[in-house]
């Protein structure tokens, strides 16, 4: 019985941690070598919800298949660095790049421009909740706010492009950076932003994101 429990623990470890996560530490400074605090860390184009501390330092677990670490600062703009499973990456803003900045306080998204062959920062296209009072449930909100997402009468969610018999399951639900089994507990008036990820964007979650992902941030 004891051996069985040990084997079960090992199996669960593979399930939970078998996505090749690597711990990455780093520091972000400006051209005067002063720490840049509250810089946002993006894994490819996905906001990790991690920000640098007062000393400009960060520590984050990076899933497999992430190829670029992006750092965005309201003051300095965007920096990108190729990621090859290093344990440490440091970033230096040589100057404030106004072309890579969005109005301070705005939600931002990091996108890859195929024409420019680099990552760029744009004002976030995720839906904010200025009109949340018009939705009775979180499913009504998704139905009304997210293009390319279908919600059935029984509240089954399908992200277009994942409707085949092979990929017929629900998308992954991520609330405040945590994977949850369902979103029934959410109310529209407590949702800050909501977006749908698919393809390369959802691949950050490994096989769990094979049907896409619904990423929700609540008010705090």
C-alpha positions as CSV (number, residue, x, y, z in Angstrom):
1,X,0.0,0.0,0.0
2,X,2.8,2.4,0.9
3,X,4.6,1.7,-2.4
4,X,1.3,2.4,-4.3
5,X,1.0,5.8,-2.6
6,X,4.6,6.6,-3.6
7,X,3.9,5.6,-7.2
8,X,0.7,7.7,-7.2
9,X,2.7,10.7,-5.9
10,X,5.3,10.3,-8.6
11,X,2.6,10.1,-11.3
12,X,0.9,13.2,-10.0
13,X,4.2,15.0,-10.0
14,X,4.6,14.2,-13.7
15,X,1.1,15.4,-14.5
16,X,1.5,18.7,-12.6
17,X,5.1,19.5,-13.4
18,X,5.7,17.6,-16.6
19,X,5.5,20.7,-18.8
20,X,9.2,21.5,-18.6
21,X,8.9,24.6,-16.4
22,X,12.2,26.4,-15.7
23,X,12.8,28.9,-13.0
24,X,14.1,32.2,-14.4
25,X,15.5,35.1,-12.4
26,X,16.5,38.5,-13.6
27,X,16.9,42.2,-13.1
28,X,15.7,45.2,-15.0
29,X,17.6,48.5,-14.9
30,X,17.7,51.8,-16.8
31,X,20.6,53.4,-18.6
32,X,21.9,54.8,-15.2
33,X,21.9,51.3,-13.8
34,X,18.9,52.2,-11.5
35,X,16.4,49.5,-10.9
36,X,13.1,49.6,-12.9
37,X,10.3,48.7,-10.6
38,X,6.8,47.5,-11.6
39,X,8.0,46.4,-15.1
40,X,5.7,43.7,-16.5
41,X,7.1,40.3,-17.6
42,X,5.6,38.7,-20.7
43,X,6.2,35.1,-21.8
44,X,6.1,35.5,-25.5
45,X,2.9,37.6,-25.8
46,X,1.3,36.3,-22.6
47,X,1.2,38.5,-19.5
48,X,2.6,36.4,-16.7
49,X,1.1,38.8,-14.1
50,X,4.7,39.1,-12.7
51,X,6.2,42.5,-12.1
52,X,9.6,43.6,-11.0
53,X,10.1,44.5,-7.3
54,X,11.6,47.8,-6.0
55,X,15.0,46.5,-6.8
56,X,14.1,45.7,-10.4
57,X,14.2,41.9,-9.8
58,X,11.9,39.2,-10.8
59,X,11.6,35.4,-10.5
60,X,9.2,33.4,-12.6
61,X,8.5,29.8,-13.7
62,X,8.7,29.6,-17.5
63,X,6.8,26.8,-19.3
64,X,8.2,24.8,-22.2
65,X,8.0,26.3,-25.7
66,X,8.4,29.9,-24.5
67,X,10.9,31.5,-26.9
68,X,11.0,35.1,-25.9
69,X,10.9,37.0,-22.6
70,X,9.4,40.5,-23.0
71,X,9.6,43.3,-20.4
72,X,7.3,46.3,-20.5
73,X,7.7,49.5,-18.5
74,X,5.2,52.4,-18.6
75,X,8.2,54.7,-18.4
76,X,10.7,53.1,-20.8
77,X,8.7,50.9,-23.2
78,X,9.4,47.4,-24.4
79,X,12.5,45.1,-24.3
80,X,12.6,41.6,-25.8
81,X,15.2,38.9,-25.3
82,X,15.3,35.4,-26.9
83,X,14.9,32.7,-24.3
84,X,16.9,29.4,-24.4
85,X,16.2,27.9,-21.0
86,X,18.6,30.2,-19.2
87,X,18.4,30.5,-15.5
88,X,19.1,34.2,-15.5
89,X,18.3,37.1,-17.9
90,X,19.0,40.8,-17.2
91,X,17.5,43.7,-19.1
92,X,18.8,47.2,-19.6
93,X,16.7,50.1,-21.0
94,X,19.2,52.3,-22.8
95,X,16.7,55.0,-23.3
96,X,13.0,55.7,-23.1
97,X,11.5,54.6,-26.5
98,X,8.3,56.6,-27.0
99,X,7.3,54.5,-30.0
100,X,7.0,51.5,-27.7
101,X,5.0,53.2,-24.9
102,X,1.3,53.3,-24.2
103,X,-0.4,55.9,-22.1
104,X,0.5,55.3,-18.5
105,X,-2.1,53.2,-16.6
106,X,-3.5,51.7,-19.8
107,X,-3.8,47.9,-20.2
108,X,-1.3,46.7,-22.8
109,X,-0.8,43.7,-25.0
110,X,2.4,42.4,-26.5
111,X,2.0,41.1,-30.0
112,X,4.4,39.6,-32.6
113,X,4.6,41.6,-35.9
114,X,5.3,39.2,-38.7
115,X,6.2,42.1,-41.0
116,X,8.6,43.7,-38.6
117,X,9.7,40.3,-37.2
118,X,9.6,41.5,-33.7
119,X,7.3,42.0,-30.7
120,X,5.4,45.3,-30.4
121,X,3.3,46.8,-27.7
122,X,-0.3,47.9,-28.3
123,X,-3.2,49.0,-26.2
124,X,-4.9,45.9,-24.9
125,X,-7.7,44.6,-27.0
126,X,-9.0,42.5,-24.1
127,X,-12.4,43.5,-23.0
128,X,-12.8,45.8,-20.0
129,X,-15.9,46.0,-18.0
130,X,-17.3,49.5,-18.5
131,X,-20.7,48.0,-19.5
132,X,-20.7,44.9,-17.2
133,X,-24.1,45.9,-15.8
134,X,-25.7,44.6,-19.0
135,X,-24.7,41.0,-18.3
136,X,-26.4,38.7,-15.8
137,X,-23.8,35.9,-15.8
138,X,-20.1,35.4,-16.7
139,X,-21.3,33.3,-19.7
140,X,-23.5,36.2,-20.9
141,X,-20.5,38.4,-20.7
142,X,-18.3,36.0,-22.7
143,X,-21.1,35.6,-25.2
144,X,-21.4,39.3,-25.7
145,X,-17.8,40.5,-25.4
146,X,-15.5,37.9,-27.0
147,X,-15.4,37.7,-30.8
148,X,-14.6,34.2,-32.1
149,X,-16.0,32.5,-29.0
150,X,-19.3,30.6,-28.9
151,X,-21.3,29.9,-25.8
152,X,-24.2,27.4,-26.1
153,X,-27.5,27.6,-24.2
154,X,-26.0,25.2,-21.7
155,X,-23.0,27.5,-21.3
156,X,-20.6,25.2,-23.1
157,X,-17.8,27.4,-24.4
158,X,-16.0,26.8,-27.7
159,X,-13.3,28.9,-29.2
160,X,-13.6,28.9,-33.0
161,X,-10.9,26.8,-34.6
162,X,-11.3,24.1,-31.9
163,X,-14.6,22.6,-32.8
164,X,-13.5,19.4,-34.4
165,X,-14.3,16.0,-32.9
166,X,-10.7,15.7,-31.8
167,X,-10.7,19.0,-30.0
168,X,-14.2,19.1,-28.6
169,X,-13.4,19.8,-24.9
170,X,-13.8,23.0,-23.0
171,X,-11.0,25.6,-23.2
172,X,-8.7,26.1,-20.3
173,X,-9.9,28.6,-17.7
174,X,-7.3,30.9,-16.1
175,X,-8.4,33.3,-13.4
176,X,-5.8,35.8,-12.1
177,X,-3.0,33.5,-13.4
178,X,-4.5,30.4,-11.8
179,X,-6.0,27.5,-13.7
180,X,-9.5,26.7,-12.5
181,X,-12.0,23.9,-13.3
182,X,-14.9,26.3,-14.1
183,X,-15.9,29.9,-13.9
184,X,-19.3,29.5,-12.4
185,X,-18.2,31.4,-9.3
186,X,-17.4,34.6,-11.2
187,X,-19.8,37.6,-11.5
188,X,-19.5,40.1,-14.3
189,X,-19.3,43.1,-11.9
190,X,-16.1,41.6,-10.5
191,X,-14.3,41.1,-13.8
192,X,-11.7,43.6,-14.9
193,X,-10.7,42.0,-18.2
194,X,-11.4,38.9,-20.2
195,X,-9.7,37.5,-23.4
196,X,-9.6,34.4,-25.5
197,X,-6.3,32.8,-26.5
198,X,-5.7,30.2,-29.1
199,X,-2.9,28.8,-31.2
200,X,0.6,29.9,-30.2
201,X,-0.8,32.2,-27.5
202,X,-2.5,29.2,-25.7
203,X,0.5,26.9,-26.2
204,X,2.1,28.5,-23.2
205,X,-0.1,26.3,-21.1
206,X,1.1,23.1,-22.9
207,X,-1.4,20.4,-23.7
208,X,-3.9,21.9,-21.3
209,X,-4.4,24.8,-23.7
210,X,-5.0,22.5,-26.7
211,X,-8.6,23.8,-26.9
212,X,-7.6,27.4,-26.3
213,X,-7.8,29.4,-23.1
214,X,-10.2,31.9,-21.5
215,X,-8.0,34.3,-19.4
216,X,-9.8,36.4,-16.9
217,X,-8.5,39.1,-14.5
218,X,-10.7,40.2,-11.6
219,X,-10.9,43.4,-9.8
220,X,-8.8,43.5,-6.6
